Amino acid sequence: MTQGWHTLYAKSRDKAHNSSTVVTYSFGIVPGGIVSPKPNASVQKWVTLSAAAPAERAKITYQYYDRLRSGFIDIPPSDVFAPGSQTSIPAWPQVRTDTSTNFAELSWNMLKTIQESGTRYVDGNWEIRACLEGGSQPQECTKPITVNSPGPGSMALPLKSVLGRSR
């Protein structure tokens, strides 16, 4: 299995071939994994960031791949907010106090970050990763996930909305 967050679905069957309901088990392979956004998700201006990691990994920094610098850089803390807050986070890394749960969700203004980075094109594929710290291990980053941004002014309408009828 690859590193990151995985979900296993299981059900049992007795001798009479009666099946149980599906049970879901979620688990991560070190160093942890991004829970949100999902790989290949289509994202707009705001992106929800969330990750899971072993208890000893209590600090997190999110990064994105900067096309101009050809490398991963920290997402500017000024573009990241706790959901419902109008105050950005003060700095990276963010620390979780309850290590029995996932890292708290954060809202990232991805469009602002990318536009202010000097990148000419906002649309296309973007890579995001989480870098985790804590315990006796050095900082380790998750395998990047790719999200797709259609760019500003783009919108996805159902065919019915465009044509006025279903096809």
VMD Tcl script that builds the backbone (N, CA, C; Angstrom):
set m [mol new atoms 501]
animate dup $m
set s [atomselect $m all]
$s set {name element resname resid chain x y z} {
  {N N MET 1 A 0.835 -1.179 0.000}
  {CA C MET 1 A 0.000 0.000 0.000}
  {C C MET 1 A 0.880 1.242 0.000}
  {N N THR 2 A 0.342 2.290 -0.572}
  {CA C THR 2 A 1.069 3.554 -0.614}
  {C C THR 2 A 0.815 4.343 0.658}
  {N N GLN 3 A 1.716 5.319 0.940}
  {CA C GLN 3 A 1.512 6.154 2.116}
  {C C GLN 3 A 0.293 7.032 1.897}
  {N N GLY 4 A -0.315 7.467 2.983}
  {CA C GLY 4 A -1.483 8.336 2.896}
  {C C GLY 4 A -2.674 7.729 3.595}
  {N N TRP 5 A -3.838 8.290 3.319}
  {CA C TRP 5 A -5.077 7.899 3.962}
  {C C TRP 5 A -5.812 6.908 3.086}
  {N N HIS 6 A -6.267 5.800 3.673}
  {CA C HIS 6 A -6.953 4.737 2.927}
  {C C HIS 6 A -8.263 4.372 3.617}
  {N N THR 7 A -9.184 3.818 2.840}
  {CA C THR 7 A -10.457 3.347 3.379}
  {C C THR 7 A -10.671 1.912 2.925}
  {N N LEU 8 A -10.982 1.052 3.874}
  {CA C LEU 8 A -11.261 -0.350 3.601}
  {C C LEU 8 A -12.745 -0.592 3.853}
  {N N TYR 9 A -13.404 -1.235 2.897}
  {CA C TYR 9 A -14.815 -1.572 3.039}
  {C C TYR 9 A -14.923 -3.089 3.184}
  {N N ALA 10 A -15.686 -3.551 4.163}
  {CA C ALA 10 A -15.792 -4.991 4.400}
  {C C ALA 10 A -17.223 -5.370 4.771}
  {N N LYS 11 A -17.586 -6.591 4.423}
  {CA C LYS 11 A -18.852 -7.161 4.887}
  {C C LYS 11 A -18.651 -8.662 5.026}
  {N N SER 12 A -19.439 -9.244 5.872}
  {CA C SER 12 A -19.298 -10.675 6.109}
  {C C SER 12 A -20.486 -11.427 5.503}
  {N N ARG 13 A -20.299 -12.735 5.316}
  {CA C ARG 13 A -21.364 -13.565 4.772}
  {C C ARG 13 A -21.364 -14.877 5.544}
  {N N ASP 14 A -22.546 -15.300 6.004}
  {CA C ASP 14 A -22.640 -16.550 6.758}
  {C C ASP 14 A -22.813 -17.734 5.806}
  {N N LYS 15 A -22.953 -18.943 6.387}
  {CA C LYS 15 A -23.068 -20.160 5.576}
  {C C LYS 15 A -24.316 -20.166 4.701}
  {N N ALA 16 A -25.341 -19.432 5.114}
  {CA C ALA 16 A -26.581 -19.364 4.328}
  {C C ALA 16 A -26.504 -18.259 3.274}
  {N N HIS 17 A -25.349 -17.662 3.117}
  {CA C HIS 17 A -25.098 -16.589 2.150}
  {C C HIS 17 A -25.849 -15.294 2.465}
  {N N ASN 18 A -26.122 -15.055 3.736}
  {CA C ASN 18 A -26.693 -13.777 4.159}
  {C C ASN 18 A -25.541 -12.803 4.383}
  {N N SER 19 A -25.637 -11.626 3.789}
  {CA C SER 19 A -24.560 -10.641 3.898}
  {C C SER 19 A -24.882 -9.595 4.946}
  {N N SER 20 A -23.845 -9.155 5.624}
  {CA C SER 20 A -24.002 -8.071 6.591}
  {C C SER 20 A -23.966 -6.737 5.846}
  {N N THR 21 A -24.207 -5.675 6.570}
  {CA C THR 21 A -24.053 -4.349 5.976}
  {C C THR 21 A -22.553 -4.060 5.831}
  {N N VAL 22 A -22.239 -3.137 4.962}
  {CA C VAL 22 A -20.841 -2.773 4.731}
  {C C VAL 22 A -20.333 -1.951 5.913}
  {N N VAL 23 A -19.156 -2.325 6.386}
  {CA C VAL 23 A -18.490 -1.612 7.472}
  {C C VAL 23 A -17.275 -0.905 6.868}
  {N N THR 24 A -17.027 0.329 7.295}
  {CA C THR 24 A -15.923 1.122 6.771}
  {C C THR 24 A -14.843 1.276 7.825}
  {N N TYR 25 A -13.604 1.043 7.433}
  {CA C TYR 25 A -12.443 1.243 8.288}
  {C C TYR 25 A -11.500 2.212 7.573}
  {N N SER 26 A -11.171 3.311 8.218}
  {CA C SER 26 A -10.222 4.261 7.647}
  {C C SER 26 A -8.925 4.196 8.431}
  {N N PHE 27 A -7.807 4.261 7.724}
  {CA C PHE 27 A -6.511 4.188 8.378}
  {C C PHE 27 A -5.478 4.910 7.526}
  {N N GLY 28 A -4.413 5.319 8.155}
  {CA C GLY 28 A -3.344 6.008 7.447}
  {C C GLY 28 A -2.047 5.237 7.535}
  {N N ILE 29 A -1.241 5.382 6.502}
  {CA C ILE 29 A 0.085 4.791 6.485}
  {C C ILE 29 A 1.072 5.941 6.615}
  {N N VAL 30 A 1.995 5.814 7.547}
  {CA C VAL 30 A 2.932 6.868 7.930}
  {C C VAL 30 A 3.434 7.595 6.695}
  {N N PRO 31 A 3.621 8.899 6.723}
  {CA C PRO 31 A 3.543 9.760 7.894}
  {C C PRO 31 A 2.131 10.228 8.219}
  {N N GLY 32 A 1.180 9.967 7.379}
  {CA C GLY 32 A -0.192 10.419 7.563}
  {C C GLY 32 A -0.770 10.670 6.190}
  {N N GLY 33 A -1.881 11.363 6.149}
  {CA C GLY 33 A -2.475 11.621 4.844}
  {C C GLY 33 A -3.444 12.767 4.865}
  {N N ILE 34 A -3.641 13.333 3.699}
  {CA C ILE 34 A -4.613 14.403 3.527}
  {C C ILE 34 A -5.993 13.778 3.441}
  {N N VAL 35 A -6.896 14.260 4.277}
  {CA C VAL 35 A -8.280 13.778 4.290}
  {C C VAL 35 A -9.125 14.639 3.355}
  {N N SER 36 A -8.824 15.935 3.326}
  {CA C SER 36 A -9.549 16.861 2.468}
  {C C SER 36 A -8.579 17.909 1.962}
  {N N PRO 37 A -8.623 18.219 0.680}
  {CA C PRO 37 A -9.554 17.760 -0.346}
  {C C PRO 37 A -9.203 16.352 -0.821}
  {N N LYS 38 A -10.130 15.738 -1.494}
  {CA C LYS 38 A -9.900 14.408 -2.054}
  {C C LYS 38 A -9.043 14.532 -3.315}
  {N N PRO 39 A -8.236 13.532 -3.627}
  {CA C PRO 39 A -7.447 13.576 -4.861}
  {C C PRO 39 A -8.341 13.773 -6.084}
  {N N ASN 40 A -7.880 14.591 -7.002}
  {CA C ASN 40 A -8.561 14.906 -8.264}
  {C C ASN 40 A -9.861 15.675 -8.081}
  {N N ALA 41 A -10.058 16.260 -6.898}
  {CA C ALA 41 A -11.259 17.069 -6.666}
  {C C ALA 41 A -11.199 18.327 -7.517}
  {N N SER 42 A -12.362 18.790 -7.920}
  {CA C SER 42 A -12.463 20.066 -8.617}
  {C C SER 42 A -12.712 21.121 -7.548}
  {N N VAL 43 A -11.833 22.109 -7.469}
  {CA C VAL 43 A -11.917 23.120 -6.420}
  {C C VAL 43 A -12.083 24.504 -7.035}
  {N N GLN 44 A -12.629 25.410 -6.255}
  {CA C GLN 44 A -12.805 26.786 -6.702}
  {C C GLN 44 A -11.916 27.681 -5.863}
  {N N LYS 45 A -12.460 28.752 -5.316}
  {CA C LYS 45 A -11.687 29.727 -4.552}
  {C C LYS 45 A -11.215 29.163 -3.212}
  {N N TRP 46 A -12.133 28.586 -2.432}
  {CA C TRP 46 A -11.824 28.091 -1.090}
  {C C TRP 46 A -11.636 26.589 -1.106}
  {N N VAL 47 A -10.604 26.125 -0.420}
  {CA C VAL 47 A -10.308 24.700 -0.322}
  {C C VAL 47 A -10.246 24.332 1.158}
  {N N THR 48 A -10.971 23.281 1.540}
  {CA C THR 48 A -10.911 22.785 2.914}
  {C C THR 48 A -9.715 21.855 3.041}
  {N N LEU 49 A -8.846 22.165 3.994}
  {CA C LEU 49 A -7.661 21.345 4.259}
  {C C LEU 49 A -7.874 20.568 5.544}
  {N N SER 50 A -7.613 19.269 5.505}
  {CA C SER 50 A -7.701 18.430 6.689}
  {C C SER 50 A -6.766 17.240 6.493}
  {N N ALA 51 A -6.169 16.801 7.583}
  {CA C ALA 51 A -5.238 15.672 7.497}
  {C C ALA 51 A -5.330 14.805 8.743}
  {N N ALA 52 A -4.872 13.583 8.594}
  {CA C ALA 52 A -4.800 12.629 9.703}
  {C C ALA 52 A -3.362 12.152 9.802}
  {N N ALA 53 A -2.951 11.859 11.033}
  {CA C ALA 53 A -1.576 11.398 11.252}
  {C C ALA 53 A -1.504 10.656 12.577}
  {N N PRO 54 A -0.439 9.870 12.765}
  {CA C PRO 54 A -0.250 9.208 14.055}
  {C C PRO 54 A -0.178 10.241 15.185}
  {N N ALA 55 A -0.495 9.812 16.399}
  {CA C ALA 55 A -0.567 10.707 17.554}
  {C C ALA 55 A 0.716 11.489 17.794}
  {N N GLU 56 A 1.877 10.874 17.540}
  {CA C GLU 56 A 3.130 11.585 17.811}
  {C C GLU 56 A 3.401 12.729 16.827}
  {N N ARG 57 A 2.686 12.746 15.726}
  {CA C ARG 57 A 2.813 13.828 14.735}
  {C C ARG 57 A 1.760 14.892 15.056}
  {N N ALA 58 A 2.123 15.868 15.887}
  {CA C ALA 58 A 1.160 16.845 16.393}
  {C C ALA 58 A 1.229 18.197 15.700}
  {N N LYS 59 A 2.173 18.387 14.761}
  {CA C LYS 59 A 2.326 19.674 14.076}
  {C C LYS 59 A 2.173 19.454 12.573}
  {N N ILE 60 A 1.534 20.436 11.912}
  {CA C ILE 60 A 1.297 20.315 10.474}
  {C C ILE 60 A 1.518 21.638 9.765}
  {N N THR 61 A 2.071 21.537 8.563}
  {CA C THR 61 A 2.216 22.670 7.650}
  {C C THR 61 A 1.744 22.195 6.282}
  {N N TYR 62 A 0.855 22.948 5.648}
  {CA C TYR 62 A 0.401 22.596 4.300}
  {C C TYR 62 A 1.224 23.361 3.275}
  {N N GLN 63 A 1.535 22.682 2.181}
  {CA C GLN 63 A 2.308 23.281 1.099}
  {C C GLN 63 A 1.615 23.045 -0.236}
  {N N TYR 64 A 1.930 23.901 -1.208}
  {CA C TYR 64 A 1.451 23.693 -2.572}
  {C C TYR 64 A 2.648 23.796 -3.509}
  {N N TYR 65 A 2.503 23.216 -4.693}
  {CA C TYR 65 A 3.589 23.244 -5.666}
  {C C TYR 65 A 3.515 24.543 -6.435}
  {N N ASP 66 A 4.548 25.369 -6.307}
  {CA C ASP 66 A 4.612 26.665 -6.976}
  {C C ASP 66 A 5.285 26.475 -8.331}
  {N N ARG 67 A 4.536 26.704 -9.386}
  {CA C ARG 67 A 5.042 26.470 -10.744}
  {C C ARG 67 A 6.191 27.409 -11.106}
  {N N LEU 68 A 6.184 28.627 -10.595}
  {CA C LEU 68 A 7.261 29.568 -10.918}
  {C C LEU 68 A 8.565 29.193 -10.239}
  {N N ARG 69 A 8.472 28.692 -9.024}
  {CA C ARG 69 A 9.677 28.344 -8.269}
  {C C ARG 69 A 10.064 26.879 -8.434}
  {N N SER 70 A 9.228 26.118 -9.135}
  {CA C SER 70 A 9.461 24.693 -9.381}
  {C C SER 70 A 9.748 23.922 -8.097}
  {N N GLY 71 A 8.896 24.133 -7.108}
  {CA C GLY 71 A 9.048 23.411 -5.858}
  {C C GLY 71 A 7.890 23.676 -4.917}
  {N N PHE 72 A 7.832 22.887 -3.851}
  {CA C PHE 72 A 6.786 23.073 -2.851}
  {C C PHE 72 A 7.157 24.212 -1.917}
  {N N ILE 73 A 6.167 25.056 -1.615}
  {CA C ILE 73 A 6.353 26.130 -0.649}
  {C C ILE 73 A 5.160 26.134 0.304}
  {N N ASP 74 A 5.378 26.683 1.492}
  {CA C ASP 74 A 4.292 26.763 2.471}
  {C C ASP 74 A 3.167 27.638 1.932}
  {N N ILE 75 A 1.934 27.216 2.176}
  {CA C ILE 75 A 0.792 28.070 1.867}
  {C C ILE 75 A 0.880 29.270 2.803}
  {N N PRO 76 A 0.742 30.498 2.294}
  {CA C PRO 76 A 0.840 31.664 3.179}
  {C C PRO 76 A -0.200 31.595 4.306}
  {N N PRO 77 A 0.223 31.694 5.564}
  {CA C PRO 77 A -0.738 31.646 6.675}
  {C C PRO 77 A -1.815 32.721 6.568}
  {N N SER 78 A -1.499 33.847 5.929}
  {CA C SER 78 A -2.484 34.926 5.781}
  {C C SER 78 A -3.647 34.539 4.874}
  {N N ASP 79 A -3.520 33.428 4.125}
  {CA C ASP 79 A -4.584 32.955 3.243}
  {C C ASP 79 A -5.334 31.756 3.821}
  {N N VAL 80 A -5.056 31.412 5.095}
  {CA C VAL 80 A -5.655 30.240 5.729}
  {C C VAL 80 A -6.416 30.662 6.986}
  {N N PHE 81 A -7.633 30.145 7.124}
  {CA C PHE 81 A -8.524 30.529 8.213}
  {C C PHE 81 A -9.149 29.291 8.848}
  {N N ALA 82 A -9.487 29.394 10.133}
  {CA C ALA 82 A -10.338 28.379 10.752}
  {C C ALA 82 A -11.733 28.604 10.172}
  {N N PRO 83 A -12.485 27.550 9.875}
  {CA C PRO 83 A -13.817 27.734 9.304}
  {C C PRO 83 A -14.667 28.682 10.156}
  {N N GLY 84 A -15.288 29.630 9.486}
  {CA C GLY 84 A -16.161 30.581 10.176}
  {C C GLY 84 A -15.433 31.767 10.783}
  {N N SER 85 A -14.108 31.776 10.715}
  {CA C SER 85 A -13.327 32.869 11.292}
  {C C SER 85 A -12.924 33.858 10.206}
  {N N GLN 86 A -12.797 35.111 10.586}
  {CA C GLN 86 A -12.312 36.124 9.644}
  {C C GLN 86 A -10.853 36.484 9.936}
  {N N THR 87 A -10.253 35.752 10.866}
  {CA C THR 87 A -8.863 35.983 11.230}
  {C C THR 87 A -8.024 34.820 10.709}
  {N N SER 88 A -6.970 35.156 9.986}
  {CA C SER 88 A -6.111 34.099 9.443}
  {C C SER 88 A -5.288 33.466 10.562}
  {N N ILE 89 A -4.761 32.283 10.268}
  {CA C ILE 89 A -3.903 31.621 11.254}
  {C C ILE 89 A -2.625 32.437 11.403}
  {N N PRO 90 A -1.995 32.416 12.575}
  {CA C PRO 90 A -0.809 33.264 12.771}
  {C C PRO 90 A 0.447 32.744 12.073}
  {N N ALA 91 A 0.631 31.442 12.002}
  {CA C ALA 91 A 1.873 30.898 11.445}
  {C C ALA 91 A 1.768 29.385 11.294}
  {N N TRP 92 A 2.745 28.821 10.593}
  {CA C TRP 92 A 2.940 27.378 10.530}
  {C C TRP 92 A 4.081 27.035 11.486}
  {N N PRO 93 A 4.116 25.826 12.019}
  {CA C PRO 93 A 3.096 24.781 11.892}
  {C C PRO 93 A 1.912 25.037 12.824}
  {N N GLN 94 A 0.783 24.430 12.484}
  {CA C GLN 94 A -0.377 24.419 13.360}
  {C C GLN 94 A -0.231 23.197 14.268}
  {N N VAL 95 A -0.659 23.333 15.512}
  {CA C VAL 95 A -0.485 22.262 16.495}
  {C C VAL 95 A -1.850 21.750 16.930}
  {N N ARG 96 A -2.007 20.439 16.948}
  {CA C ARG 96 A -3.252 19.865 17.478}
  {C C ARG 96 A -2.999 19.452 18.919}
  {N N THR 97 A -3.961 19.765 19.770}
  {CA C THR 97 A -3.821 19.418 21.190}
  {C C THR 97 A -4.414 18.049 21.484}
  {N N ASP 98 A -5.440 17.656 20.730}
  {CA C ASP 98 A -6.038 16.329 20.907}
  {C C ASP 98 A -5.494 15.424 19.812}
  {N N THR 99 A -4.466 14.672 20.122}
  {CA C THR 99 A -3.816 13.831 19.119}
  {C C THR 99 A -4.592 12.553 18.793}
  {N N SER 100 A -5.752 12.370 19.432}
  {CA C SER 100 A -6.580 11.207 19.113}
  {C C SER 100 A -7.531 11.510 17.947}
  {N N THR 101 A -7.519 12.760 17.469}
  {CA C THR 101 A -8.399 13.151 16.358}
  {C C THR 101 A -7.558 13.670 15.188}
  {N N ASN 102 A -8.220 13.844 14.046}
  {CA C ASN 102 A -7.560 14.435 12.889}
  {C C ASN 102 A -7.207 15.886 13.192}
  {N N PHE 103 A -6.340 16.455 12.395}
  {CA C PHE 103 A -6.054 17.880 12.506}
  {C C PHE 103 A -7.325 18.655 12.187}
  {N N ALA 104 A -7.508 19.797 12.837}
  {CA C ALA 104 A -8.691 20.626 12.615}
  {C C ALA 104 A -8.732 21.083 11.154}
  {N N GLU 105 A -9.956 21.192 10.630}
  {CA C GLU 105 A -10.123 21.688 9.267}
  {C C GLU 105 A -9.703 23.149 9.192}
  {N N LEU 106 A -9.125 23.494 8.069}
  {CA C LEU 106 A -8.754 24.871 7.779}
  {C C LEU 106 A -9.307 25.232 6.406}
  {N N SER 107 A -9.618 26.494 6.201}
  {CA C SER 107 A -10.107 26.978 4.909}
  {C C SER 107 A -9.007 27.799 4.250}
  {N N TRP 108 A -8.596 27.381 3.058}
  {CA C TRP 108 A -7.515 28.042 2.327}
  {C C TRP 108 A -8.089 28.794 1.137}
  {N N ASN 109 A -7.759 30.069 1.017}
  {CA C ASN 109 A -8.137 30.869 -0.143}
  {C C ASN 109 A -7.097 30.600 -1.229}
  {N N MET 110 A -7.272 29.489 -1.909}
  {CA C MET 110 A -6.318 29.025 -2.910}
  {C C MET 110 A -6.187 30.019 -4.067}
  {N N LEU 111 A -7.301 30.569 -4.497}
  {CA C LEU 111 A -7.284 31.510 -5.616}
  {C C LEU 111 A -6.397 32.715 -5.299}
  {N N LYS 112 A -6.518 33.266 -4.108}
  {CA C LYS 112 A -5.708 34.416 -3.694}
  {C C LYS 112 A -4.222 34.045 -3.672}
  {N N THR 113 A -3.902 32.901 -3.095}
  {CA C THR 113 A -2.509 32.455 -3.023}
  {C C THR 113 A -1.897 32.350 -4.409}
  {N N ILE 114 A -2.604 31.698 -5.302}
  {CA C ILE 114 A -2.056 31.452 -6.632}
  {C C ILE 114 A -1.943 32.756 -7.422}
  {N N GLN 115 A -2.959 33.611 -7.339}
  {CA C GLN 115 A -2.900 34.883 -8.055}
  {C C GLN 115 A -1.748 35.753 -7.543}
  {N N GLU 116 A -1.541 35.771 -6.237}
  {CA C GLU 116 A -0.492 36.614 -5.666}
  {C C GLU 116 A 0.907 36.016 -5.827}
  {N N SER 117 A 0.991 34.745 -6.225}
  {CA C SER 117 A 2.301 34.118 -6.416}
  {C C SER 117 A 2.946 34.563 -7.719}
  {N N GLY 118 A 2.157 35.212 -8.587}
  {CA C GLY 118 A 2.686 35.649 -9.877}
  {C C GLY 118 A 2.464 34.638 -10.982}
  {N N THR 119 A 1.839 33.515 -10.643}
  {CA C THR 119 A 1.548 32.509 -11.657}
  {C C THR 119 A 0.534 33.090 -12.641}
  {N N ARG 120 A 0.802 32.949 -13.893}
  {CA C ARG 120 A -0.054 33.551 -14.920}
  {C C ARG 120 A -1.401 32.849 -15.042}
  {N N TYR 121 A -1.394 31.539 -14.881}
  {CA C TYR 121 A -2.625 30.769 -15.065}
  {C C TYR 121 A -3.062 30.153 -13.754}
  {N N VAL 122 A -4.298 30.401 -13.373}
  {CA C VAL 122 A -4.848 29.867 -12.138}
  {C C VAL 122 A -5.458 28.494 -12.384}
  {N N ASP 123 A -5.971 28.292 -13.596}
  {CA C ASP 123 A -6.640 27.027 -13.886}
  {C C ASP 123 A -5.624 25.913 -14.089}
  {N N GLY 124 A -6.117 24.688 -13.980}
  {CA C GLY 124 A -5.264 23.525 -14.181}
  {C C GLY 124 A -5.106 22.701 -12.924}
  {N N ASN 125 A -4.122 21.820 -12.950}
  {CA C ASN 125 A -3.869 20.931 -11.818}
  {C C ASN 125 A -2.898 21.580 -10.837}
  {N N TRP 126 A -3.192 21.402 -9.549}
  {CA C TRP 126 A -2.353 21.935 -8.481}
  {C C TRP 126 A -2.088 20.831 -7.479}
  {N N GLU 127 A -0.864 20.766 -6.974}
  {CA C GLU 127 A -0.501 19.750 -5.996}
  {C C GLU 127 A -0.439 20.350 -4.597}
  {N N ILE 128 A -0.960 19.584 -3.641}
  {CA C ILE 128 A -0.974 19.988 -2.236}
  {C C ILE 128 A -0.401 18.834 -1.425}
  {N N ARG 129 A 0.360 19.168 -0.387}
  {CA C ARG 129 A 0.846 18.127 0.520}
  {C C ARG 129 A 0.839 18.670 1.948}
  {N N ALA 130 A 0.884 17.751 2.900}
  {CA C ALA 130 A 0.944 18.100 4.322}
  {C C ALA 130 A 2.286 17.639 4.860}
  {N N CYS 131 A 2.961 18.528 5.572}
  {CA C CYS 131 A 4.246 18.176 6.198}
  {C C CYS 131 A 4.008 18.082 7.697}
  {N N LEU 132 A 4.373 16.944 8.257}
  {CA C LEU 132 A 4.059 16.630 9.650}
  {C C LEU 132 A 5.320 16.571 10.489}
  {N N GLU 133 A 5.197 17.041 11.726}
  {CA C GLU 133 A 6.326 17.060 12.659}
  {C C GLU 133 A 5.887 16.496 13.998}
  {N N GLY 134 A 6.876 16.110 14.787}
  {CA C GLY 134 A 6.607 15.643 16.134}
  {C C GLY 134 A 7.226 14.286 16.392}
  {N N GLY 135 A 7.321 13.949 17.656}
  {CA C GLY 135 A 7.944 12.681 18.021}
  {C C GLY 135 A 9.435 12.746 17.778}
  {N N SER 136 A 10.044 11.594 17.645}
  {CA C SER 136 A 11.492 11.542 17.466}
  {C C SER 136 A 11.896 11.569 15.991}
  {N N GLN 137 A 10.908 11.603 15.088}
  {CA C GLN 137 A 11.188 11.587 13.662}
  {C C GLN 137 A 11.326 13.007 13.108}
  {N N PRO 138 A 12.142 13.190 12.054}
  {CA C PRO 138 A 12.233 14.503 11.411}
  {C C PRO 138 A 10.946 14.804 10.641}
  {N N GLN 139 A 10.801 16.042 10.212}
  {CA C GLN 139 A 9.617 16.411 9.432}
  {C C GLN 139 A 9.505 15.505 8.208}
  {N N GLU 140 A 8.285 15.057 7.950}
  {CA C GLU 140 A 8.008 14.203 6.802}
  {C C GLU 140 A 6.780 14.743 6.110}
  {N N CYS 141 A 6.807 14.768 4.778}
  {CA C CYS 141 A 5.669 15.262 4.013}
  {C C CYS 141 A 4.930 14.110 3.355}
  {N N THR 142 A 3.616 14.265 3.244}
  {CA C THR 142 A 2.792 13.248 2.605}
  {C C THR 142 A 3.038 13.257 1.102}
  {N N LYS 143 A 2.634 12.212 0.467}
  {CA C LYS 143 A 2.636 12.172 -0.985}
  {C C LYS 143 A 1.663 13.257 -1.447}
  {N N PRO 144 A 2.041 14.087 -2.417}
  {CA C PRO 144 A 1.124 15.159 -2.843}
  {C C PRO 144 A -0.148 14.603 -3.470}
  {N N ILE 145 A -1.224 15.351 -3.290}
  {CA C ILE 145 A -2.456 15.038 -4.014}
  {C C ILE 145 A -2.658 16.140 -5.044}
  {N N THR 146 A -3.348 15.820 -6.107}
  {CA C THR 146 A -3.616 16.782 -7.171}
  {C C THR 146 A -5.080 17.181 -7.124}
  {N N VAL 147 A -5.319 18.493 -7.218}
  {CA C VAL 147 A -6.684 19.007 -7.345}
  {C C VAL 147 A -6.749 19.803 -8.637}
  {N N ASN 148 A -7.962 19.997 -9.144}
  {CA C ASN 148 A -8.141 20.718 -10.397}
  {C C ASN 148 A -8.903 21.994 -10.140}
  {N N SER 149 A -8.362 23.106 -10.618}
  {CA C SER 149 A -9.030 24.394 -10.500}
  {C C SER 149 A -9.399 24.884 -11.892}
  {N N PRO 150 A -10.702 25.075 -12.150}
  {CA C PRO 150 A -11.101 25.565 -13.466}
  {C C PRO 150 A -10.750 27.035 -13.677}
  {N N GLY 151 A -10.332 27.741 -12.629}
  {CA C GLY 151 A -9.932 29.133 -12.763}
  {C C GLY 151 A -11.070 30.095 -12.530}
  {N N PRO 152 A -10.744 31.389 -12.335}
  {CA C PRO 152 A -11.776 32.380 -12.064}
  {C C PRO 152 A -12.656 32.600 -13.281}
  {N N GLY 153 A -13.915 32.836 -13.037}
  {CA C GLY 153 A -14.845 33.099 -14.124}
  {C C GLY 153 A -15.363 31.848 -14.798}
  {N N SER 154 A -14.820 30.698 -14.442}
  {CA C SER 154 A -15.292 29.437 -15.004}
  {C C SER 154 A -16.407 28.899 -14.139}
  {N N MET 155 A -17.315 28.204 -14.749}
  {CA C MET 155 A -18.330 27.535 -13.950}
  {C C MET 155 A -18.761 26.276 -14.644}
  {N N ALA 156 A -19.129 25.326 -13.837}
  {CA C ALA 156 A -19.598 24.051 -14.361}
  {C C ALA 156 A -21.103 23.998 -14.167}
  {N N LEU 157 A -21.838 24.001 -15.266}
  {CA C LEU 157 A -23.288 23.917 -15.196}
  {C C LEU 157 A -23.733 22.564 -15.707}
  {N N PRO 158 A -24.782 22.003 -15.095}
  {CA C PRO 158 A -25.316 20.764 -15.647}
  {C C PRO 158 A -25.824 21.024 -17.061}
  {N N LEU 159 A -25.747 20.025 -17.905}
  {CA C LEU 159 A -26.194 20.165 -19.281}
  {C C LEU 159 A -27.627 20.668 -19.352}
  {N N LYS 160 A -28.452 20.258 -18.413}
  {CA C LYS 160 A -29.850 20.683 -18.384}
  {C C LYS 160 A -29.936 22.205 -18.245}
  {N N SER 161 A -29.065 22.796 -17.422}
  {CA C SER 161 A -29.093 24.249 -17.233}
  {C C SER 161 A -28.677 24.984 -18.488}
  {N N VAL 162 A -27.748 24.430 -19.241}
  {CA C VAL 162 A -27.262 25.081 -20.450}
  {C C VAL 162 A -28.280 24.986 -21.577}
  {N N LEU 163 A -28.854 23.814 -21.765}
  {CA C LEU 163 A -29.764 23.574 -22.869}
  {C C LEU 163 A -31.225 23.810 -22.513}
  {N N GLY 164 A -31.529 23.921 -21.232}
  {CA C GLY 164 A -32.906 24.108 -20.812}
  {C C GLY 164 A -33.683 22.814 -20.751}
  {N N ARG 165 A -33.023 21.713 -20.985}
  {CA C ARG 165 A -33.700 20.415 -20.925}
  {C C ARG 165 A -32.663 19.329 -20.662}
  {N N SER 166 A -33.113 18.169 -20.243}
  {CA C SER 166 A -32.222 17.037 -20.007}
  {C C SER 166 A -31.904 16.345 -21.314}
  {N N ARG 167 A -30.790 15.708 -21.366}
  {CA C ARG 167 A -30.424 14.926 -22.548}
  {C C ARG 167 A -30.513 13.469 -22.219}
}
mol reanalyze $m
mol bondsrecalc $m
mol representation Tube
mol addrep $m
